[in-house]
């Protein structure tokens, strides 16, 4: 699939490329991003280059991952958000926010916009969010975006060689008043 650009009231969501390597590298020096995500630590310039020049374009090209840089209209990098396909009709959302842009609701705004796109244009019927237990900032974003936190998965994340428990949540098209591509039959009491 060709990369697309989405816009919200305050953001431009677009793919990243070589021109964004320095901004990604700078943002990923934040100890919280390195702690709570699975990016390498220490995060080197070659990691940023591999991300912007290889990983992101390859994900778009083979339809396995749609990664968006979150940018202010002036061009400042706010964060990253991606949807990785994990099975037929199911994607997993992941995100981080640059330290200086936290607390403004940008990632929540982007998550809702990308979820709407995934449900309407990508035939996704379930969007999952996972975060290591204790990552309360990620959990707050997921909840504000409409995700239902479903529980805890034991030993579900491998973060830098250590297995960790993960919270899991989901967002369905119906949570955003959108139709599903397949019927959903919830259990009856």
N, C-alpha and C positions, 0 to 999 in steps of 0.2 A: 504494500500500500504506500502511496505517496504521503509524505507528512502533510498535515493540515495545520491551519492556524485558527484558534478560537479567540474570541474576545469576551470580556465581562465588563461590568461597569467601570472597573479600575485597572484591569490587567490585559496584557496580550500574552496568550499561551501559544508558543511556537516551538518547533524543534530547535535543538542547539547544534552548533557546528564549530569549526575551528576558531571562529571569531569570538566564541564564548568561553574558550578554554581558560583564560586567565581569571574570569569571573567565577567559574565553577571551582577552580583551584583555590581561590581566595576564600570563598564561602565555606569550602570543605575543610578549612583549617580549624573551624569551630569545634572544640572538644565535644560539645553535645551532639553534633551531627556524627562525629566519629564514634561516639559512645553508643548511640541509639540506632544507628543504621548499620548495614553490613558493608559500607565502603571500607577500603583499606585504611589502616592506621599504622604508621603515619601515612597521610595522604600526600602523595608526591605529584609533581607537575605531570609526569608521564601517565599517572592514573587519570587525571583530568583530560589529557590529550586522548587517551584510549577511549574514554567515555564519550567525548564530543565528536571524535573523528571515526570511531569504529562501532562501539556498542550501540549508541543511539541510532545511527543510520542503518545498521544491520537489523535492529528490532523493527523499524518501520518497513524495511525492505522485505523481510520474511513474515511480516504480520504477527510476530511473537510478542512485541512490546511497543506501545505507543508512549513515547516520552516527550513531555512538554517542559520547556523552561517557562517559568512564570516571570514576566517582565512588567515593570511599570512602563507607561507610555514613553517616558523619557529614555528608556533603555536599561534601567538598573535591574539586575537579576534579583528577584525576590526569593525564588526557590525552584525546586524541581518536583514534578509529579509524573508518575508513570503508571500505565495499566499493562500488566503482564498477563497474557492468556495462560490459564492453568488447565482448562479443559473446555470442552464444547460448551459455549454459552456462558462461561465463567471466567472472569478476570479478577486479578488482585491489584488493588491500588496501593501505591507507596508514595511517600512524599517527604521532603524536608524543607525547612524555611531558613533563610539566612538570618543570622542573629539580629541584625539591625532592623529587620522587617517583621519580627514577631510581635504578636499582640494586636494586629490590625485586621485580622480576619481574612487575609489574602489567600491562605491555603484552603480554608473552608470554601471561599468563593470559587476558587479554581476546581476544587474537588467536585462541587455540585455541577459546574459547567462541563467538566470532563465526564462525569457520570451520565448526564443527559445525552452527551454525544455518544458515549458507549452504548447506552440503551437504544437510542434511536438510529444510529448509523452503523453500529458494529454488531448488532444482534446479540448483545450480551444481556442475559436475563438475571444474573447474579454478580454483584461486585463485592468482593471480599476485601476486608481490611485486617491486617495483622500487625501487631506491635508487641515488642517485648514487654512482659509484665513489669510495671513501674514507669513506663513511658506515658505519663499522664498527659503531657502536651499533645501527643499523637491521638490519644483516646479522646481528648476534648475536641479536637478538630473533627474526628470521625463522628462523634455524637452530634456536633453542630451541623455537620453535613447531612445528617439524617440516618446514619448507620445505626443498626441495632446491635449492641454488644451482646454476643451470644454465649460467651464463656471463655474458658481458659484451656488451651491445648498444652499438655505437658511435653516438654523437650521438643518443641516444634520449630524453633529457630536455631540455626547454627551461626552464632555471631563470633567471628574471628577464632574459630576452633572450639568454642564452648557452647554446649547445648543449653538452651534457655526456654523457659515457659513463655507462651505467647497468648495475648488476648486475641480473640477473633470476633469480627462483626461482619454484618452484611447489609447491603443496600439493594433493594429490588426495584424494578421499574415502577411498581405500584406505589412505592414510598414517595415517588416524585410525581404521582398521578399520570404515569405513562403506561402504555400497554406493553405486555411481554410478547416475545415472538412465539413462545410456547405457553400452553395453559399451565396454571399453577393451581394445584389442589392441596391446600393446607390440611393437616390432620383434623379429624373431627373429634371433639371430646367424647 
